[in-house]
Amino acid sequence: MPGLLSYYKLVKKERKNFPNASIFNMLKYYKPWVASMKADKNIIHELPWMTFGAIEFLKQTATPGMKVFEYGSGSSTIFWAPRVKEVYSVEHDEQWSKNVSAQMKQRNYSNVHLFLIQPEKRHTNNTVDVADPYAYGTDDDTWRDYSFEKYVRKIEEYADGYFDFVIVDGRARPSCIAAAVKKVKTGGYLLVDNSERAYYFTQTKKLLPERQWQRQDFFGPVPGLTHFHQTSVFKKLV
């Protein structure tokens, strides 16, 4: 397991891609990162697979009355369940969904609503633009010929402004961002993980204008990973 000096070198290396990121903020997560690296990867732990800075923000922001919608189930679902009123979580992978469901039953969480919505085979072999929020595609080679439209549009069953948090950490993320913006209440949050991937925003940036959404980026280590990522949180101002 990397010592503090090795971790510091990793921080300096990763920071080249994000020169404005705080070295101090990345260094302070050394101990929890090491602990996460020692954890059994076959067991879903209670930390979302996003940057530690974002996790700290969520811990400080979550309140018992909140309603949360997730694209992508897992450790984040376990994280949210004891902290908020309701969790609605969409998953595309059948076996993973079963694993998460088993974890919910084991922990006796009754406020979690899990939805398995698998993608559908497209009727055409034409390549879709995964940056297009209305193409419902993914850059995962396994699912390139599939549409995630039903998966993405599950959130449309709820009223505009219904959710305090919407988490985009699953498939077809540009499409999820487009579907989510109306469902976040004023004062609520939209979280996009792995936001260093520029194509998430090439066509959705116009849906998140600065006058309406306040952006905060968290760059740094992620539980269980040996490379860094960025998580972005958008607060809905109006």
DAWO-V405536 format. One record per run of one state. SS is the DSSP state (A for helix, B for strand, O for the rest). FROM is the first residue (numbers start at 1). TO is the last residue. If there is no record, write none. Layout:
BEGIN
{{SS;FROM;TO} {SS;FROM;TO}}
END
This chain:
BEGIN
{{O;1;3} {A;4;15} {O;16;22} {A;23;27} {O;28;29} {A;30;38} {O;39;50} {B;51;51} {A;52;61} {O;62;66} {B;67;71} {O;72;74} {A;75;81} {O;82;85} {B;86;91} {O;92;93} {A;94;107} {O;108;111} {B;112;116} {O;117;119} {B;120;121} {O;122;140} {A;141;143} {O;144;145} {B;146;147} {O;148;148} {A;149;157} {O;158;162} {B;163;168} {O;169;172} {A;173;183} {B;184;193} {O;194;197} {A;198;200} {O;201;204} {A;205;207} {O;208;212} {B;213;220} {O;221;221} {B;222;222} {O;223;228} {B;229;236} {O;237;238}}
END
